[in-house]
Each structure stands twice: as C-alpha cells, then as structure tokens.
Amino acid sequence: MSASVKYNNTGALIQREAWYRNPTIIWILKAAAINFVLPFFNGVMLGFGEILANEVIFKYGWFGYTRPQLGINAIPASATKDYRKSIETQIKHEQKKEKDELLLLD
C-alpha cells in the first residue's frame, strides 16, 4: 500500500500519505491524550453525576428512598458519650447477673 498520487485542476501533483505511516511526537501526544486523558475526565464526570443523582434522590425521596438514620440504632453520633455510658452499665449489669448465677450454682 503506497501513498496515493493525484493531480488537481491546475496539474499540480498532490501526494497523500496515510496518517499512520509517519508518526511524529505530535501524533503520539494526540494519541496519548485521547487514550489516557479523555477516559480520566469521562470517569470523573460519571462519578460526580452519580454522586449528584444519589444526593437528589435521597433529598427529595424519589422512588421511595430516604436517608438512613445516622449512628448505631438511630442514636445520633453526638450522643456517643451517653451511649457508651449506658452500654457500660448494661454490660456491668449482665456480668453481675452471671456472677450471681454462678454463685447460686456453687
């Protein structure tokens, strides 16, 4: 497959060579930009679109979705100190109960 040779109206010789026959630095940079940079921006835009869609769906409750309660068992994250204290008292109570049961068995 050689380069095609054509003559235009004025009789001038026009020689066209395939683009892949003469790779240059500019050609390599263009190929790298298309193959590496463009997919990166595409992924970024898709990611932001998904985040935006999720926020809109949860904010307006579309399709029956609502924002889940924050914290453990719907206890707000700001109440961790009180929650920890109540859990510790429950654990102590259960340990005392087990200890009393062991004493009764002896």
Secondary structure, DSSP 8 states (H G I E B T S, - for coil): ---EEEE-TT--EEEE--GGGS--HHHHHHHHIIIIIHHHHHHHHHHHHHHHHHHHHHHHTGGG------SGGG--GGGHHHHHHHHHHHHHHHHHHHHHHHHHH-
